[in-house]
């Protein structure tokens, strides 16, 4: 009856860890019980089994920038980090703003070894309705300020886009930084090259003002709003049941103090913040922050090792997000229940990724096998991203022993997933089949 049965496992079920057996049939969880008879058994003794991570914010750079990352290298990094589903953002070359560019992205993504969704870009001329019908997951991230040369939308364009997205029943993902505030602050810092000035150039006020504006426009349009990579205590105060948000591990674990260690490698948008902001973000995980997403944005060292104004923003993170947060569980900073909710259950639910994010009968058998005692330092030489470096070098983490996507082992200490095994997960609006 079953393809394989997991025996001797401790499964995360219904918010708690329980000893149970799990049967897999045709890539899905077909039974969970105390004693399941089967011919093909996978002994999971010593493992804590969690639902695979659903990372709703990655930049796999493919097509167009494959020297930084491609779908195979990025998905390999994901699998090695316990991520079984990703949602790729639209700022590739070409950007995912038309049906033609969506097809190009989808073709490139066929190299993935994990399952995936694709977001649509929001710029002037973007085919929002067509992309929604083609099966994109969500819209954005929508940039309210310039970031890595990306054009930001002005107030009229943002307002009009939110109205369209609301009519379609989609979600608008906002990169909340205010262009006016950034330009004013940056003008005062011309000529200064210490990396720490970058945080000063994009202050907390920038995020606060952008979120306030986005919420105002969204309320008028009655559009569902999601705030990407929230980074400030001021921004958190706007979060409510009507506005979802995510936080990235680099904002939970790094601060302005890390500029001295990282230099321009630490450049991200929004930038590294204060210790006070970091504490507020950790506290916000208990109520206001529903999702942890990596914002995996790789660049090679040659690009990052420039002066602070020239270096591109972004850090690799899809392989280290779960391992770092698992260590945070071990250290008592967050509960396992909170981690699973923020990294698997909630992102699948918010973005309509059916069959993902939870260990229950009928869902895809996306599973991560963990030894909570196996704490290791993060080393760039062990990472799978083309970036070849990590801002978390030397930090303690708990990496997966094994990762399974739809019942197939894609990582077991080495990447063993077949290139192209990953499946496209169409969004809720899909009517066009490609």
C-alpha positions in Angstrom: 0.0 0.0 0.0 2.8 2.4 0.8 6.0 3.4 -1.0 7.9 3.9 2.2 7.2 4.2 6.0 9.3 6.2 8.4 9.9 4.3 11.6 11.3 5.4 15.0 10.8 9.1 14.2 9.9 12.0 16.4 7.5 14.0 14.3 6.3 17.6 14.7 2.5 17.1 14.7 -0.2 19.6 15.6 2.2 21.9 17.4 4.1 19.3 19.4 6.7 16.6 19.0 5.3 13.1 19.1 6.6 9.6 18.4 4.7 8.2 15.4 5.2 6.5 12.1 4.5 8.1 8.8 3.6 6.4 5.4 4.3 8.0 2.0 2.4 7.1 -1.1 3.0 8.8 -4.5 4.9 11.6 -2.8 2.2 12.4 -0.3 1.7 11.6 3.4 -0.8 8.8 3.3 -1.0 7.7 7.0 0.3 8.7 10.4 -0.1 6.1 13.1 1.7 4.3 15.9 2.4 1.1 14.0 2.3 0.8 10.2 3.2 -2.4 8.5 5.3 -2.0 5.4 8.0 -3.7 3.3 10.0 -0.6 2.6 11.1 1.1 5.8 13.2 4.2 6.4 14.6 4.1 9.9 14.6 7.7 11.3 16.0 6.8 14.7 17.5 9.8 16.4 15.9 12.3 14.1 13.4 15.0 14.8 11.3 15.3 11.6 9.9 18.7 10.7 7.9 20.0 7.8 10.0 21.3 5.0 10.7 25.0 5.1 8.7 27.2 2.8 10.9 30.2 1.9 8.7 32.8 0.2 11.5 35.3 -0.6 14.5 34.1 -2.7 16.4 35.7 -5.6 17.9 32.8 -7.6 19.2 35.3 -10.3 18.1 33.0 -13.1 17.7 34.0 -15.9 20.2 36.7 -16.6 22.6 36.7 -13.7 23.6 33.1 -13.5 27.2 33.9 -12.5 25.7 34.8 -9.1 23.2 31.8 -8.8 21.1 29.6 -11.0 18.1 27.5 -10.2 20.1 24.3 -9.7 22.7 25.9 -7.4 20.1 27.9 -5.5 17.8 24.9 -5.0 20.7 22.8 -4.0 21.5 25.3 -1.3 17.8 25.3 -0.3 17.7 21.5 0.0 20.9 21.4 2.1 19.3 24.0 4.4 16.0 22.1 4.8 14.0 24.3 2.4 11.7 22.3 0.2 9.6 25.1 -1.4 10.8 28.5 -2.6 9.1 31.5 -4.1 11.4 33.4 -6.5 11.1 37.2 -6.8 10.9 38.9 -10.1 14.1 41.0 -10.4 15.9 38.8 -12.9 16.9 39.7 -16.4 14.4 40.0 -18.0 12.2 40.9 -15.0 9.1 38.7 -14.6 6.6 41.4 -15.8 5.1 39.8 -18.9 3.8 36.5 -20.0 6.9 36.1 -22.2 9.4 36.7 -19.4 7.3 34.4 -17.1 7.8 31.6 -19.6 11.6 32.4 -19.7 11.7 32.2 -15.9 9.7 29.0 -15.8 12.0 27.3 -18.3 15.0 28.3 -16.2 13.4 27.0 -13.1 13.1 23.5 -14.6 16.6 23.0 -13.2 15.3 23.2 -9.6 15.5 20.2 -7.2 12.9 21.7 -4.8 9.3 22.9 -5.5 8.8 26.5 -6.4 6.5 29.4 -7.0 7.2 32.6 -9.0 6.3 36.2 -8.2 5.4 38.9 -10.7 7.1 42.2 -11.0 5.1 45.4 -10.6 6.4 48.2 -12.9 4.9 50.4 -15.6 3.5 48.1 -18.4 3.6 44.9 -16.4 0.9 42.4 -17.4 -0.5 41.9 -14.0 -3.8 40.3 -14.9 -2.2 37.9 -17.5 0.5 36.9 -15.0 -2.0 36.2 -12.3 -3.9 33.9 -14.7 -0.6 32.2 -15.7 -0.2 31.1 -12.0 2.2 33.5 -10.3 2.2 33.3 -6.5 2.0 37.0 -5.6 3.0 40.4 -6.8 6.3 41.9 -5.9 8.4 42.7 -4.1 7.2 46.1 -5.1 10.0 48.6 -4.6 9.1 51.9 -3.0 12.7 53.1 -3.2 15.6 52.4 -5.5 17.5 49.1 -4.7 20.3 47.6 -6.7 19.3 49.7 -9.7 15.7 48.6 -9.7 13.1 51.2 -10.6 10.8 52.1 -7.7 7.1 52.9 -8.2 5.8 56.3 -7.5 2.7 57.0 -5.5 0.3 56.9 -8.4 1.8 53.7 -9.8 1.6 52.0 -6.4 -2.0 53.1 -5.8 -3.1 51.8 -9.3 -1.2 48.5 -8.9 -2.8 47.8 -5.5 -6.3 48.4 -7.0 -5.6 45.9 -9.8 -4.1 43.4 -7.4 -7.1 43.7 -5.1 -9.5 43.1 -8.0 -7.6 39.9 -8.9 -7.6 38.7 -5.3 -3.8 38.7 -5.1 -1.2 39.7 -2.5 1.1 42.7 -2.9 4.6 42.2 -1.4 6.1 45.5 -0.5 9.8 46.5 -0.2 9.1 49.3 2.3 11.7 52.0 2.0 10.8 55.6 1.3 12.7 57.2 -1.6 12.4 60.7 -0.4 13.9 60.0 3.1 16.7 58.0 1.5 17.7 60.7 -0.9 17.7 63.4 1.8 19.9 61.3 4.1 22.2 60.1 1.4 22.9 63.7 0.2 24.3 64.5 3.6 26.7 61.5 3.6 28.3 62.1 0.2 32.1 61.5 0.5 31.9 59.3 3.5 33.0 55.7 2.9 32.8 53.9 6.3 30.4 51.0 5.7 28.3 52.1 8.7 27.1 55.2 6.9 24.9 52.9 4.8 22.6 52.3 7.8 22.4 56.0 8.3 21.5 56.6 4.7 18.4 54.4 5.0 17.1 55.2 8.5 14.2 53.7 10.5 12.1 56.6 9.3 12.4 55.4 5.8 10.7 52.0 6.6 8.2 53.6 8.9 7.0 56.2 6.3 6.9 53.6 3.5 4.8 51.1 5.5 2.4 53.8 6.6 1.9 54.9 3.0 1.6 51.4 1.7 -1.1 50.5 4.3 -3.0 53.7 3.5 -3.1 52.9 -0.2 -3.9 49.2 0.4 -6.8 50.1 2.7 -8.3 52.4 0.0 -7.9 49.6 -2.6 -8.9 46.9 -0.1 -5.7 45.0 -1.2 -4.0 42.3 0.8 -0.6 43.5 1.9 2.6 41.7 2.8 5.6 43.6 4.1 9.0 42.0 3.1 12.0 41.8 5.4 10.7 44.1 8.2 13.7 45.5 10.1 12.6 48.2 12.6 10.7 48.6 15.8 8.7 51.5 14.3 7.6 49.4 11.3 6.4 46.6 13.6 3.9 48.9 15.2 1.9 49.0 12.0 1.4 45.2 11.8 -2.1 43.9 12.4 -4.2 40.9 11.4 -4.8 42.7 8.1 -1.1 43.1 7.2 1.3 40.2 7.2 5.1 40.6 7.3 8.3 38.6 7.2 11.6 39.0 8.9 15.0 37.8 7.5 17.6 36.0 9.7 20.2 38.7 8.9 18.0 41.3 10.7 17.4 38.9 13.6 21.1 38.0 14.0 23.2 40.9 12.7 23.3 44.6 13.7 25.2 47.8 13.0 28.0 46.4 15.2 28.7 43.8 12.4 29.8 46.5 10.0 33.3 46.3 11.4 33.5 42.6 10.7 31.7 42.4 7.4 32.4 45.7 5.7 30.5 45.9 2.4 29.6 42.2 2.7 27.0 43.3 5.2 25.2 45.6 2.8 21.5 44.8 2.6 18.3 46.7 1.9 16.9 47.5 4.3 20.2 47.9 6.1 21.6 46.5 9.3 19.9 48.0 12.3 20.5 48.7 16.0 20.4 46.3 18.9 17.1 47.8 20.0 15.6 47.0 16.6 17.0 43.4 16.8 15.4 42.9 20.2 12.1 44.2 18.9 12.1 41.8 16.0 12.7 38.8 18.3 9.8 39.9 20.5 7.7 40.5 17.3 8.0 36.8 16.4 5.6 36.1 19.2 2.7 38.0 17.7 3.3 40.6 14.9 5.7 38.7 12.6 4.1 35.7 11.0 6.9 34.6 8.6 10.7 34.1 8.5 12.1 34.3 5.0 15.7 34.3 3.9 15.7 37.1 1.3 18.4 35.0 -0.3 20.1 37.6 -2.6 23.6 36.2 -3.6 26.4 38.2 -5.2 29.9 36.9 -5.8 32.8 38.3 -3.6 34.3 40.3 -6.5 31.0 42.3 -6.6 30.6 42.7 -2.9 34.2 43.7 -2.1 33.8 47.2 -3.4 33.2 50.5 -1.5 29.9 50.6 0.4 28.2 52.8 -2.2 29.2 50.6 -5.2 28.7 47.2 -3.7 25.3 45.6 -4.5 22.9 45.0 -1.6 22.1 41.4 -0.6 23.5 38.4 1.1 23.1 34.6 0.6 20.8 33.0 3.2 18.6 30.1 1.9 20.9 27.4 3.2 21.5 28.9 6.6 18.1 30.3 7.6 16.7 27.1 9.2 20.0 25.9 10.7 20.5 29.3 12.4 17.0 29.3 13.7 17.2 25.8 15.0 20.2 26.9 17.0 18.1 29.8 18.3 15.6 27.2 19.5 18.4 25.3 21.2 19.5 28.5 22.9 16.0 29.3 24.1 15.4 32.4 21.9 12.4 30.9 20.1 10.2 27.9 20.6 10.2 25.0 18.1 6.4 25.6 17.6 7.1 29.3 16.7 9.8 28.3 14.3 7.7 25.8 12.4 4.8 28.2 12.3 7.0 31.1 11.0 9.0 29.0 8.5 6.6 26.4 7.2 2.9 26.6 8.2 2.3 30.3 7.9 4.1 31.0 4.6 2.3 28.1 3.0 -1.1 29.4 4.3 -0.6 33.1 3.5 0.6 32.5 0.0 -1.8 29.7 -0.9 0.8 27.0 -1.4 -1.6 24.1 -0.9 -0.2 20.8 0.3 2.9 22.5 1.8 4.1 23.6 5.2 2.7 20.9 7.6 3.0 17.2 8.4 -0.5 15.9 7.9 -2.3 13.3 5.8 -2.8 14.4 2.2 0.1 17.0 2.2 3.2 16.5 0.2 5.9 14.5 2.0 8.2 17.5 2.4 10.3 16.6 5.4 13.5 17.7 7.1 15.4 15.3 9.4 17.3 17.0 12.2 19.7 15.9 15.0 19.2 18.7 17.6 22.5 17.8 19.2 24.5 18.2 16.0 25.7 21.8 16.4 28.3 23.0 13.8 29.9 26.3 12.9 28.9 27.7 9.5 31.6 27.6 6.9 31.5 29.1 3.5 33.4 26.2 2.0 30.5 23.9 2.8 27.8 26.1 1.2 26.2 25.3 -2.1 25.4 28.8 -3.4 27.5 30.2 -6.2 28.1 33.3 -4.0 30.9 31.4 -2.2 30.6 33.3 1.1 28.2 33.8 4.0 27.7 36.7 6.4 27.2 34.1 9.2 30.7 32.6 9.0 31.6 30.8 12.2 28.1 31.2 13.8 26.6 28.0 15.4 23.9 26.2 13.4 22.1 22.9 13.2 22.0 21.6 9.6 19.7 18.9 8.4 20.7 15.3 8.2 18.3 14.8 5.3 15.8 16.7 3.3 12.9 15.1 1.4 10.7 16.7 -1.3 7.5 14.9 -2.1 8.9 11.7 -0.7 12.2 11.8 -2.6 15.4 12.4 -0.8 17.1 15.4 -2.3 19.8 15.9 0.4 21.4 13.4 2.7 24.7 15.1 3.7 25.2 15.6 0.0 22.9 17.0 -2.7 21.4 13.9 -4.3 18.2 15.4 -5.8 17.8 15.1 -9.5 18.1 18.3 -11.5 14.6 19.2 -12.6 12.8 17.2 -9.9 11.3 20.4 -8.5 7.7 21.1 -9.5 6.1 24.5 -10.3 3.3 25.3 -7.8 0.7 27.4 -9.6 -0.9 30.3 -7.8 -4.6 30.7 -6.9 -5.4 32.7 -10.1 -4.1 30.2 -12.6 -6.2 29.8 -15.8 -3.5 29.8 -18.5 -1.5 26.6 -18.7 2.0 26.8 -20.0 
